[in-house]
Amino acid sequence: MPINVCITGAAGRMGQRLIALCAEDPELRLACAVESPGHAAVGKDAGQIAGLGRELNVPVTERIPAGGGLGVIVDFTLHAAAAQHAETAAALGVPIVIGTTGLTDDEKRRVAEAARRVPVLHAPNFSVGVNVLFKTAEMVARTLGEAYNVEIVEAHHNQKVDAPSGTALGLAEAIARGLNRNLKDVAVYGRHGLVGKRPPKEIGIHALRMGDVVGEHTAYFAIGGERVELTHKASSRDTFARGALRAAKWLVRSNKGPGMYTMAQVLGLE
Ligand code: NAD
């Protein structure tokens, strides 16, 4: 039986690719496509919105429908909407995969609260390569140790609304874990003015916004005499969309109970 998928943020860059990939996957069935109230896509067919050139007989709606045997919700929207959709998922008893980034602490708390009632997988990046990078960066940080200066640089397209990217923060958290540092104590977001000499434990995080860059991340580990650079470059959003749908299948097919799950678990990296 295919899994009934509800995609929120249907007309967005990610939403359109999720609809397209869902439509061609025999294990999945697009059951609903949701956009923000008043959005021009509401009422139109999801296939048309995704540019498929054919109808999927799924009209875009303003909210997630109750009932209808939903198997999973996949959310790539805006921070406030993601928290709201996690609460709806909990109320409906439906697992949710969240790719949306830039959530405030309070919105993260609401997502964690939803995870007490349904399975939730919230990942800053669904690409397999980036999740391998997280693991590798943690190991490299632990092995190189205290003396290396760590800096992270990310680049994204000029339409992205949050900075730094959720992926850069995920990378910084992985490195901080490897170094037994608390990211909140050592993170520095950009530098400007007379900032003084670099404190050794600092982790610098820098965001570039330009053109149509899908997503690039580099972690630098530098010491007098050498520098290690770990880089990931995404060239298509399909890498994220495929990973999110893989996570959705994993949550449903392995019958996960309520709780917070990670992409590393989906990929067997932990
Ligand atoms: P986008 O702006 O192109 O699309 C977001 C869509 O969500 C828009 O169409 C918007 O109208 C819609 N939306 C807003 N509020 C809504 C609501 N209440 N209900 C339904 N739809 C609503 O953005 P995008 O590039 O598709 O990215 C979306 C999010 O996903 C961002 O937070 C981005 O950082 C994140 N992202 C994550 C990954 C990952 O792998 N985790 C990858 C790419 C993007």
Residues whose N, C-alpha, C, O or C-beta is under 5 A from the ligand:
A	BS01	NAD	T8 G9 A11 G12 R13 M14 G15 V34 E35 S36 F76 T77 L78 A81 G99 T100 T101 A123 P124 N125 F126 S127 F240
